[in-house]
Amino acid sequence: MDIGERGRSSVSRDLALHSRHVATPLGVMEAVVFVEGGRIAAVTRGSTVPDGALDLRERWLLPGLVDTHVHINEPGRTDWEGFETATAAALAGGVTTLVDMPLNSIPATTTAAALEAKRAAARGQCRVEVRCWGGVVPGNAGELEALAAAGVAGFKCFLAPSGVEEFAHVGEADLRAAMPILARLGLPLLAHAESPAVLDRAAAEVRGTDPRRYASWLAARPPEAEHQAIELLLRLCETTGCRVHIVHLASADAVPMLREARARGLPVTVETCPHYLFFAAEDIADGRTELKCAPPIRARDHRERLWQALGEGVIDLVATDHSPCPPAMKRAEQGDFFAAWGGIASLELSLAATWTAARPRGFTPADLARWMSAAPARLAGLEGVKGAIAPGADADLVVFDPDAEFVVDAARLRQRHPITPYAGRTLRGRVERVFLGGEPAFPAVDAAGRRP
């Protein structure tokens, strides 16, 4: 169920697209993709370009990206990010479907009434398809079935403080109350996996250190916090049968336990984020609070092992955790990592950032389609509808030039505030066109077919 319109006609005109590199579930092939009525009607292998078809030549044709970890913050904190700006950024980055997190909006999406308030706020503003996660917080187990009936894709919880008072973190007792309900509903539990006990101990150990030093922030969120929380979630996954999804994995030391859990058949999936695959702690200068997030960006060795786990399939997908805020909250002048808001805005840049780091490691754009389209579509219950170039799927398509380079100008990004750690960096891979349901959606055109 959409929570907002996405600014296109409901039925597309017929369309045919030819590319020498079409990323399909059956592999990369030269093919023509035929669209009828907003859906993919056929994928025909071959080099013959039909009359009237758009010939993309060497450009890749990818399925629209599905980003399952986006904080839009409207209603309540629209000055941080709202539906209009977030979905414009998503579209420009090739994201054709996103799933909004239940925080940091006010009210948080922890009741069916709050979900309806979010839908009302989104109405008429969305340029891509937007769906919602519900929230699991202490005491709302009785709301979960109503939220599921109202159409949420699954549920998110925090095992450590979330940073906003409207979304309290849960303990083991809360999880034991909620997870059997989610198992019965067949919906996943997405978990911010950090142990508050470990974080409390680490905070005591770093008290009095220089808050401008990135090393201080890194020491305050040690890998052990992730490990203990993941161990708890795996144990409860096994006893309740509830599907568990670990969001934004930063510690590669947790990969062996996740690999073992999956080998035992536990219904566990894992994501990491572009910033954990792109940056490394050794390269973060003191005071660079635009790189603050939780869990933190860890050492280069963690980054390389995360790439290995992603290539092996132990990590299923890449999602942004797009979490913007007003500039003042990043405390750039003070450079205080402990006072700054923790979140990285990358919705428009996620495809290029991930590709820039993936290409020299031997991956191809077909891997991007697997990590950023197909796997997140499965997580959100959209398999067969989104995230694939296959007959019957929605014709949400991205024309991608993997060789194009550009320098990130933060002021030109479509997100609410021009803050990103990618500012000034040269990224590779450009989104040239986006089709939503077979209709051209990016770059924007006016009624006369002109680009504004």
N, C-alpha and C positions, 0 to 999 in steps of 0.2 A: 504494500500500500504506500503510495507516495504521500508525503506530507505537504508537498507544494507543486504547483504547476511548473513546467519547465520551459515555457516560452516558445513552443513550436506548435504547428498544426498537428492534429491527431493522426492524420494519415498522410504519408509521404507520397510524392510523385515517384514513379518508377525510376530506378537508378541502377547503373552498372559501373563497377570499378574494377580496373585491371591493374595488377601489380605483379612484379617478378618475385615479390617476397610477401606473401600473405600468410600471416601467423594463424594457423588453424589448430584445432585439437588433434588433428592427424599429422601435424608437422608443417614445416614451411614449404610452400609450393608457389609456383607461378599459376595464377588463377584469375578468373573473373568472378566477382561477387555480385549477385543479382539481388536487388531489394524490391519488395512489393509490399505495399500497405504498412510500411514502417518496420518490417521484419526481413531477415535474410531469407530469400526464397531458395537460393541455390548457390553453391560454390563449385564452379566448373574449372577443373584443371586444364591448363593449356595456355599457349601464347597468342592465340587469335583474339584480337580486340574487336568486339562487336561495334557496329555503327552506333554512334552516340554515347559510347562508354567513355568514362574518364580514365585516361591512361596515366597511371602514376609512375610507370617505368621502374626505376631503381628505388623509389620511395617504398618504405614498408607500410603495409596496411595492418594495423593492430586492432584488436578489440578495445573498445573504450575502457579506460581504467576504472576500477571500483576501489574507492578508498574507504576502508571500514573504520578509520580512526581519525575523526575530524571533530574539533570543538568549535561550533558556530556561535554559541553563547547568547543567542537571541531566543526568547525575550529576556530582558533583565540586565544583560551586559552587552548590549548591541554596540556600545562604544568600544568594545574589545574586537568584535567581529560579528557580522550579521549575515543573514541569508543572501542578500543581494551581492555583497562583496565576496563572500566565501565562494558562492557558486560561479561568479564571474572568474575568479582565480582558478577554480577547479576546471572550468571549461577550457581556459587558455592553456592549462597544463595537460589536457587530454583526459581528465577525470570526468566521466559522463554519469557516474552514480557515486554518491557518497552516503555514508551512514554516520549520523550525528550522535556524538556522545551525550549522555544524560546530564552532564555538567559542562560548562559553568553557567548555564542559563538559570534564571530565576522565574518560576520555580524550576527546580531540578526535575527531570523526567522520572519520578519515582511513583507516580500515580497516573491513572488514566486521565484524570482531569488536567494534570500538568502536560500530558502528551497532547491533549486537545488544545491547550493554550499555545503550545509550540506550533502545532499545525496552523492555528489561526494567525500566528505571527509570520509564518512562512508564506502564506497564501499570496500568490501573485508576484513573488520575489525571486523564485528559483529558476536558474538558467540550466540546471542539470537536475537529474532525478535525485531526490533526497529521501532517505529513510532514517529510522531512529532505532537506537538501542534504548531499552529501559534501564533503570538503576536498581541495584540491590543495596539497601542501606539498613542499619539496625531498625527492626520493628516493622518493616514493610512487606514481610512475607505474604500477608493477606492481600496485597495489591498486585502480586505478580500475575495471577491468572487473568485479571482484568486488563492489565497492560498487554499480555499476550493476545487476548481476544481483540484488543484495539489495534493490533498490527505491528508491535515492535518486533525487530528481527532477532532479539536475544537480550541479554542483560549484562551490565558492567558493574563491577565492584572495585573498591580499593581496599587493600589489606593494610595500608598505611594512610595517614592523614592526606586528604586530597588537596588541601590548600584553600578550600572554600567551605564555609560553615554549613551550607545547604546540603552537602553531600558527605555524610559521615562515613568513616571507614568501618569495616566489619571485622569481627573476630570469628573464631572457630564455631562458636555457638550459633551465630547468625548464619554462617555458611551451612551448618547442619540443618537449619530450618529451611533455607531457601533451595539448596541444591536438589533435594528429592522432588520438589515441585517442578524445577526446571527440567529434571530428567523425565518426569511424566509428560511435560509439555513438549519435549524434544527440542528445546532451545538451548543455545550455548551460554555459558557464563564466561565473560571476558574479565580478566583479573589483572589489575595493577599489582604485581607481585613484589612487594618489599615488606620485610618483617619490621613492625614498629619497635619491637624489643631490641633488635640489632641496631636500628637507627638511633634509638635513645642512647645506647651505649656509645655509639660512634660520636654522637653529638657531644657527649660529656668529654670524650677524648680530644676533640678538636676545639673545645671551648677556649677562647683566648687567642687562638691563632688568627693570622691576618685574613679577614674575609675577602680581600681582593685576590688572594692566591687561589688559582684553580685547584692546586693540590689540596687546599683545605676543603673545598667543596667535594672533591673526589673522595677524600678520606671520610667525609660525613655520610656518604652513601656507599658503603663497601659492597663488594660482590656477595658477601655472606648474607646480606639482607635479601637479595633476590633468591639465593639458594634456599634459605629456610622457608620463605613464603611459597616457593614452588614445591618444595617437599610436602608442605601441608596440603596444597591444592591437589597434588597427585594422590595423596592418601585419601582425600575426600572424594576425588574422582573415582577411585577404585571402589570405595564403599557405597557410593550413591548412584553410580552410573551416569552422573551428569557430565555432559560434554564441557570441557574446559579449554579455554583459549588464553594463552599467556601473551599479554600485549607487551610491546616495546622491550623485547629482551635485549639487554646490554651486556650481560656477563656471559662470555663463552664458556666459563667453567660450569655453567648449568647444562650445557648441551649433552654430556654423557647421561645424566639422569633422565633427560627428556627422550633421548634416543632409546634408552632402556625401557621407559614407560610405553613408548609407542610399539616397541618390539613385543611387549606383553599384551598389546591390543587395547591399551587404554585410549579412550576417545579424547586425545589431547592434540591441539594444534598450537602453533607458535608464530608470532610475527616479530620482525625487527623493523627499524626505521631507516630512512635514507641517511640521517645524521650519524647513526652508529656505523654505517657502512662507508661513509665519506670522510669523517673527521677522526682524529686520534688525540688522546689527552696530551701527548707529548708536544703537539702543535698548537695547543690553546694557550694564548698569552694571558697573564694575570689581568684581571679587570674586564675581560671580554664576555660580559654577561649575556650577550645575545646568543651565546652557546650554552647557557644554563638549561638543563632539563633534568628530569628524574625518572628513572635512574640516569646517572651521568654518563657522558661519553667517556669510555674507558680507554685503556692503553692500546697501542697499535696491535699488540698481540691478540687482544680480544677482538679487534676489528677483523683481523685476518681469519681468525677461527670462526667468527660469525659468517664470513663469506663462505668458508668451507662447509659449514652446516647448512647454509642456504642452498649451495650447490648440491649437497647430498639429499636435500629434502627434509632434513630434521627441522629446519625452519621453513614454514610453508609459504609465507607471504611477506611483502613489504608494504607498510602503511605509514602515513606521514606523522600521525599524532600532531597534526596542525593545531597549535595552541597559542594564538596571538594574544597580545594585550596592548594597552596604550603605552606609548614610548616611556612615559615617566616611570612605569612599573618595572622597566628593565634596569633602572638605576645605572644607566651608562656612565654618567658623570662620576658617580661614586665608585663604580666597578665592584659593588658589594654582591658577591655571589649568594650570600645568605638572605639578603633583603630583596633581591630581584625576583620577579616572577619567573618561574621555571616553565619554559615552553618555547618551542621552535616553530616558526611559521614557514611552511615549505610547500603548500598545496599546489601552487602554480609551477614549482620547480622540481617536484619529486621525480618525475620521469627522467628529466635531464640529469639531475644529481645522481640518481641511481645508475643510469647508463654511463655517465662519466667515470664512475668507479668500477662498473662491471666490465666494460669493454677491455681494459688492459688485463683483466683477469681471465680472459678467454670466453666470456659469455656472449650471447647474441641477443638481439631484440626479441627473439622467441622466448628467451628466459624471462624477459620483462613481462611478456604477456602472461606467462604462467604465474609469476609472483605478484603482479599488480592488477591482474584482471580475473583470471580463472579461479585462483585460490581464494581471494577475498569474496568473489561471488558465491562460492560454495559456503563460506563461513556465514554469509548473510542470508542464506537460503534462496539464492538467486540463480543457482546452477541451471543451465538450459535457457535462461532468459537473458542474463547479462554475462559479460566477461568472456565471450567466445564468438569467433566467426564461424558459425555453423547454421545450417538450415533451421528455421524456427526461432532463433534468437533475435532479440531486438537489434536493429541495425544501427547500433552505437559504435562508430568506427573512427579511428584516428590515423591520419596520414602523417608518417614520422620519417624525418630525414636523420639517420643516425650519424651522418658525417658533418652536419652543420654545427658550427660553434658560435657562441654568443657570450658576451660579458654581461653579468647580471647587474642591471640598474634597478636598485630597490625602489626608486621613486616611480618606476613604470609598472611595478607589480600591481595587480588588481585587488589584493588583500586590503583590509581596512587601514593598516599602518605599514609604512615602508621600513620594516625591521626584519632582517634576515641575516643569518651568518654566511649566506652565500654571496652577499653583496660584493661586487668587484671581482668575483671569481669567473674564470672562463669555464663554461660548461659545454658539453657536447651533446647534440641530439635536440632537434627542434620539432615541435608540434606545428605542422603546416596547416592542416585542416582537421576539423572535427565535424562529424555527422551525428545527429541525434535522431533516431528513428528514420534514417535515410535522408533527413533534411540537413542542408548546410547550416551549421550553427556557429562555427568559428573558422576564419575571421568573420566578424559580423558584417552583414550586408544590409543596405536599406531596400526600400520597395523597388527601386530602379536597378538593383543588383550592384550598387556601388559600395565599396568599403569605406566606412567613415574614418 
